[in-house]
Amino acid sequence: MVVTLDIQQPQPYDLVDSTILISGMAAAFEGTLSVRLSEGHDEHVTHIQVGSMGLKQFQDSVEVPADKAFKLPRLMLTLADDTGNENGPSVTMPVLYGPLILQGYTGWQPYTVKSGDTLIGIARQMYGTPDYGPIFAANQDILDDANEIFAGQVLRIPRNDI
């Protein structure tokens, strides 16, 4: 089977903002991929343009409207070539929606865990408060327990000041 949809950005569990950058290689009927964001309470559906005559590199962005009533920070992003056939190729992946993880979210910075670090200590250092919830939520793909972090792990620290 010929691959006609290869999404390179975002990757599963990427931390995204209200503008989600999407890129990859694709060929789609009439050059259009449908895009669906959902988390069980609300959804946003739109489309982006890609190659129509053959596999072609593309990049585009999707704006999450401010009036969306998303309640959970883990969104399911589905990209599908369903314009010519409802059973066309599709890709679904979870992404983490920064504006629901940290109020005023503007980006994230990496932090390499050092021996003796705790999430509470990292939160105090980064936010001036012991609330580690945003850090835990932004790293839910690698953290199962807030008390189990290890030296050398690279955590994403959500920020509202960059």
Secondary structure in CASP SS format (residue, H / E / C, confidence):
PFRMAT SS
TARGET T0000
AUTHOR 0000-0000-0000
METHOD secondary structure of the structure
MODEL  1
M C 1.00
V C 1.00
V C 1.00
T C 1.00
L E 1.00
D E 1.00
I E 1.00
Q E 1.00
Q E 1.00
P C 1.00
Q C 1.00
P C 1.00
Y C 1.00
D C 1.00
L E 1.00
V E 1.00
D C 1.00
S C 1.00
T E 1.00
I E 1.00
L E 1.00
I E 1.00
S E 1.00
G E 1.00
M E 1.00
A E 1.00
A E 1.00
A C 1.00
F H 1.00
E H 1.00
G H 1.00
T E 1.00
L E 1.00
S E 1.00
V E 1.00
R E 1.00
L E 1.00
S E 1.00
E C 1.00
G C 1.00
H C 1.00
D C 1.00
E E 1.00
H E 1.00
V E 1.00
T E 1.00
H E 1.00
I E 1.00
Q E 1.00
V C 1.00
G E 1.00
S C 1.00
M C 1.00
G C 1.00
L C 1.00
K E 1.00
Q E 1.00
F E 1.00
Q E 1.00
D E 1.00
S E 1.00
V E 1.00
E E 1.00
V C 1.00
P C 1.00
A C 1.00
D C 1.00
K C 1.00
A C 1.00
F C 1.00
K C 1.00
L C 1.00
P C 1.00
R E 1.00
L E 1.00
M E 1.00
L E 1.00
T E 1.00
L E 1.00
A E 1.00
D C 1.00
D C 1.00
T C 1.00
G C 1.00
N C 1.00
E C 1.00
N C 1.00
G C 1.00
P C 1.00
S E 1.00
V E 1.00
T E 1.00
M E 1.00
P E 1.00
V E 1.00
L E 1.00
Y E 1.00
G H 1.00
P H 1.00
L H 1.00
I C 1.00
L C 1.00
Q C 1.00
G C 1.00
Y C 1.00
T C 1.00
G E 1.00
W E 1.00
Q E 1.00
P E 1.00
Y E 1.00
T E 1.00
V C 1.00
K C 1.00
S C 1.00
G C 1.00
D C 1.00
T C 1.00
L H 1.00
I H 1.00
G H 1.00
I H 1.00
A H 1.00
R H 1.00
Q H 1.00
M H 1.00
Y H 1.00
G C 1.00
T C 1.00
P C 1.00
D C 1.00
Y C 1.00
G H 1.00
P H 1.00
I H 1.00
F H 1.00
A H 1.00
A H 1.00
N C 1.00
Q C 1.00
D C 1.00
I C 1.00
L C 1.00
D C 1.00
D C 1.00
A C 1.00
N C 1.00
E C 1.00
I C 1.00
F C 1.00
A C 1.00
G C 1.00
Q C 1.00
V E 1.00
L E 1.00
R E 1.00
I E 1.00
P E 1.00
R E 1.00
N C 1.00
D C 1.00
I C 1.00
END
